[in-house]
Amino acid sequence: MTGHGEHRPGYEERLQAFTGRELRARTPAQDPVNRPMIRHWAEAMGDTNPVYTDDTAARATGRAGVVAPASMVQAWTMRGYAATVAPPPGFDELAALLDEGGYTSVVATDSEFTFLRELVPGDHIAVRETVESLSPEKRTGLGAGRFVTTLKTYTDEHGETVATQRWRTLRFAPAPEQAPPAPRPRPAVNRDNAFFFEGANQHRLLIQRCARCSVLRHPPGPCCPECQSLEWDTAEACGHGRIYSFVVNHHPRHPAFESPYLVAVVELTEGTRLITGLTGVAPDDVTIGMPVVLDWLDTGPDPTLPVFRPAPTEAP
């Protein structure tokens, strides 16, 4: 088998040679049109039109007696399970050729009937099917494919046409399954910084604060760099700051991130700084001193992380 777009030489010519070809020779229905099946159909479809089941009602409309619902014409010639076991040779050949092109899946798209006369009990219907057209390859939501249009001609026992049906299907090459997104690297959480990630999961930007001298520090640590106190609590940042510095990283690349990566040192309104990602801005539009506001990166099972984007008045 070759993938679509990589067909063997002559493939298109072999495919288009099916146009006008008979897929199914004239095949009589297994049973003639009959009242029991009309009644079952009407009950199943919830169609209460009395012309399908009552001779008197049908005659009152000028008919000679009951008639079959027009849309039943296809039902009379259906072969049931037997057709799936031994389909006509023409179908097998066309299906094999489409499979060769990579069009291994099928979905019906539309059916267009033309009815020439009503069927009555005793009519013995037959059907013949030919290929009307095979489209060039199309790009569809299901994948690259071709529309196959066949024409079914329904005739009675005298050979007179009673209905036609254009049946269109899409044979398509299923799009390859998308690989699951690469997992993001998980931060190293320990006793010193667990509060930061717990706050982030609640969309709260918590900064460590010395309980003795009130100096803010980030990244978190066990000891105050100013007074060496081991006592601390937290302060919640308001989420506003400015770009203190930034870099545009092109390497190393990681499948979980879009390259390049914008990494900034943001100076918070509260006075401390933190390293964070920038979002909602192109690398060429970032400037030192640009006002930024807090945003949150929620990635499913991964911890929520703070990121920053340009403040509304500075958005590019």
NORWOKA-V40479 format. One record per residue. N is the residue number from 1. RES is the residue in one letter. PHI is phi in degrees with one decimal (* if undefined). BURIAL is I if it has 16 or more other ideal C-beta (glycine too) atoms within 10 Angstrom, else O. Layout:
BEGIN
n & res & phi & burial
N & RES & PHI & BURIAL
N & RES & PHI & BURIAL
END
This chain:
BEGIN
n & res & phi & burial
1 & M & * & O
2 & T & -112.9 & O
3 & G & -72.1 & O
4 & H & -60.5 & I
5 & G & 82.8 & O
6 & E & -130.4 & O
7 & H & -74.7 & I
8 & R & -67.2 & O
9 & P & -54.3 & O
10 & G & 84.9 & O
11 & Y & -61.8 & O
12 & E & -61.2 & O
13 & E & -64.9 & O
14 & R & -65.4 & O
15 & L & -69.4 & I
16 & Q & -68.6 & O
17 & A & -64.8 & O
18 & F & -76.4 & I
19 & T & -61.0 & O
20 & G & 85.9 & O
21 & R & -79.8 & O
22 & E & -78.5 & O
23 & L & -90.9 & I
24 & R & -139.5 & I
25 & A & -66.6 & O
26 & R & -53.4 & O
27 & T & -123.4 & O
28 & P & -68.5 & O
29 & A & -64.1 & I
30 & Q & -69.0 & O
31 & D & -135.4 & O
32 & P & -71.7 & I
33 & V & -58.0 & I
34 & N & -144.4 & O
35 & R & -63.3 & O
36 & P & -57.3 & O
37 & M & -69.3 & I
38 & I & -61.4 & I
39 & R & -63.0 & O
40 & H & -61.0 & O
41 & W & -61.1 & I
42 & A & -60.4 & I
43 & E & -66.2 & O
44 & A & -64.7 & O
45 & M & -87.4 & O
46 & G & 69.8 & O
47 & D & -91.8 & O
48 & T & -98.1 & O
49 & N & -60.3 & O
50 & P & -69.2 & O
51 & V & -67.8 & I
52 & Y & -88.4 & I
53 & T & -133.6 & I
54 & D & -128.0 & O
55 & D & -60.8 & O
56 & T & -62.4 & O
57 & A & -64.6 & O
58 & A & -66.5 & I
59 & R & -65.5 & O
60 & A & -63.9 & O
61 & T & -98.5 & O
62 & G & 94.4 & O
63 & R & -86.2 & O
64 & A & -78.7 & O
65 & G & 176.2 & O
66 & V & -61.5 & I
67 & V & -126.4 & I
68 & A & -90.2 & I
69 & P & -54.5 & I
70 & A & -57.6 & O
71 & S & -71.1 & O
72 & M & -78.7 & I
73 & V & -56.1 & I
74 & Q & -70.1 & I
75 & A & -62.6 & I
76 & W & -63.1 & I
77 & T & -102.1 & I
78 & M & -67.8 & O
79 & R & -97.8 & I
80 & G & 69.5 & O
81 & Y & -61.8 & O
82 & A & -58.7 & O
83 & A & -68.1 & O
84 & T & -77.7 & O
85 & V & -81.7 & O
86 & A & -134.2 & O
87 & P & -67.4 & O
88 & P & -56.9 & I
89 & P & -54.2 & O
90 & G & -60.1 & I
91 & F & -63.8 & O
92 & D & -60.6 & O
93 & E & -65.0 & O
94 & L & -65.7 & I
95 & A & -62.0 & I
96 & A & -64.7 & O
97 & L & -68.5 & I
98 & L & -67.0 & I
99 & D & -61.0 & O
100 & E & -59.4 & I
101 & G & -80.3 & I
102 & G & 94.2 & I
103 & Y & -88.7 & I
104 & T & -94.7 & I
105 & S & -115.7 & O
106 & V & -140.2 & O
107 & V & -145.0 & O
108 & A & -72.6 & O
109 & T & -115.1 & O
110 & D & -161.4 & O
111 & S & -136.4 & O
112 & E & -122.3 & O
113 & F & -99.3 & O
114 & T & -127.7 & O
115 & F & -105.1 & O
116 & L & -99.5 & O
117 & R & -157.7 & O
118 & E & -77.7 & I
119 & L & -94.0 & I
120 & V & -126.9 & I
121 & P & -52.3 & O
122 & G & 104.1 & O
123 & D & -61.2 & I
124 & H & -116.7 & I
125 & I & -92.8 & I
126 & A & -131.4 & I
127 & V & -133.5 & I
128 & R & -128.6 & I
129 & E & -128.9 & I
130 & T & -129.4 & I
131 & V & -83.9 & I
132 & E & -90.8 & O
133 & S & -162.7 & I
134 & L & -128.4 & I
135 & S & -74.5 & O
136 & P & -61.1 & O
137 & E & -62.3 & I
138 & K & -117.7 & O
139 & R & -95.6 & O
140 & T & -124.7 & I
141 & G & -64.0 & O
142 & L & -88.9 & O
143 & G & 136.3 & I
144 & A & -66.8 & I
145 & G & -162.8 & I
146 & R & -132.5 & I
147 & F & -87.5 & I
148 & V & -109.3 & I
149 & T & -111.0 & I
150 & T & -115.9 & I
151 & L & -117.5 & I
152 & K & -100.0 & I
153 & T & -114.5 & O
154 & Y & -100.7 & I
155 & T & -126.4 & I
156 & D & -91.0 & I
157 & E & -66.9 & O
158 & H & -96.4 & O
159 & G & 86.3 & O
160 & E & -83.5 & O
161 & T & -72.4 & O
162 & V & -109.2 & I
163 & A & -166.9 & I
164 & T & -130.0 & I
165 & Q & -143.8 & I
166 & R & -92.0 & O
167 & W & -118.5 & I
168 & R & -115.0 & I
169 & T & -125.2 & I
170 & L & -109.7 & I
171 & R & -98.2 & I
172 & F & -135.8 & I
173 & A & -94.1 & I
174 & P & -56.6 & O
175 & A & -63.5 & O
176 & P & -61.5 & O
177 & E & -64.9 & O
178 & Q & -75.1 & O
179 & A & -67.2 & O
180 & P & -60.2 & O
181 & P & -59.8 & O
182 & A & -66.3 & O
183 & P & -67.1 & O
184 & R & -76.4 & I
185 & P & -59.9 & O
186 & R & -90.6 & O
187 & P & -67.7 & O
188 & A & -82.4 & O
189 & V & -100.1 & O
190 & N & -136.3 & O
191 & R & -66.4 & O
192 & D & -75.4 & O
193 & N & -113.9 & I
194 & A & -57.1 & O
195 & F & -61.0 & I
196 & F & -64.2 & I
197 & F & -75.1 & O
198 & E & -64.3 & O
199 & G & -65.4 & I
200 & A & -61.6 & I
201 & N & -63.8 & O
202 & Q & -102.0 & O
203 & H & 58.2 & O
204 & R & -125.1 & I
205 & L & -92.5 & I
206 & L & -99.0 & I
207 & I & -114.1 & I
208 & Q & -69.1 & I
209 & R & -132.2 & I
210 & C & -69.3 & I
211 & A & -73.8 & O
212 & R & -94.0 & O
213 & C & -110.1 & O
214 & S & 67.2 & O
215 & V & -74.1 & I
216 & L & -81.5 & I
217 & R & -142.7 & I
218 & H & -153.6 & I
219 & P & -69.4 & O
220 & P & -63.3 & I
221 & G & -155.3 & O
222 & P & -76.9 & O
223 & C & -133.0 & O
224 & C & -70.4 & I
225 & P & -72.1 & O
226 & E & -91.0 & O
227 & C & -118.3 & O
228 & Q & 63.9 & O
229 & S & -71.7 & O
230 & L & -95.4 & O
231 & E & -93.7 & O
232 & W & -154.5 & I
233 & D & -138.7 & O
234 & T & -133.0 & I
235 & A & -126.0 & O
236 & E & -90.4 & O
237 & A & -73.0 & I
238 & C & -77.5 & O
239 & G & 94.9 & I
240 & H & -116.4 & O
241 & G & -172.3 & I
242 & R & -135.6 & I
243 & I & -73.6 & I
244 & Y & -86.2 & O
245 & S & -162.5 & O
246 & F & -158.5 & I
247 & V & -135.0 & O
248 & V & -111.9 & O
249 & N & -90.9 & O
250 & H & -102.8 & O
251 & H & -142.2 & O
252 & P & -76.4 & O
253 & R & -84.1 & O
254 & H & -136.0 & O
255 & P & -62.4 & O
256 & A & -83.6 & O
257 & F & -124.9 & O
258 & E & -84.3 & O
259 & S & -92.7 & O
260 & P & -80.6 & O
261 & Y & -101.1 & I
262 & L & -96.6 & I
263 & V & -119.3 & O
264 & A & -129.4 & I
265 & V & -98.6 & O
266 & V & -101.4 & I
267 & E & -92.0 & I
268 & L & -74.0 & I
269 & T & -56.0 & O
270 & E & -72.4 & I
271 & G & 111.6 & O
272 & T & -94.5 & I
273 & R & -123.2 & I
274 & L & -144.5 & I
275 & I & -86.1 & O
276 & T & -153.9 & I
277 & G & -87.6 & I
278 & L & -108.7 & I
279 & T & -136.0 & O
280 & G & 72.8 & O
281 & V & -153.3 & I
282 & A & -82.3 & O
283 & P & -53.7 & O
284 & D & -69.5 & O
285 & D & -97.5 & O
286 & V & -82.6 & I
287 & T & -134.4 & O
288 & I & -64.1 & O
289 & G & 88.4 & O
290 & M & -61.2 & I
291 & P & -67.2 & O
292 & V & -134.3 & I
293 & V & -128.8 & I
294 & L & -72.3 & I
295 & D & -136.6 & I
296 & W & -128.8 & O
297 & L & -103.4 & O
298 & D & -103.1 & O
299 & T & -126.5 & O
300 & G & 67.6 & O
301 & P & -73.1 & O
302 & D & -74.9 & O
303 & P & -59.8 & I
304 & T & -70.5 & I
305 & L & -124.8 & I
306 & P & -78.8 & I
307 & V & -133.0 & I
308 & F & -127.5 & I
309 & R & -131.8 & I
310 & P & -57.7 & I
311 & A & -63.2 & O
312 & P & -48.6 & O
313 & T & -72.5 & O
314 & E & -110.4 & I
315 & A & -61.8 & O
316 & P & -69.9 & O
END
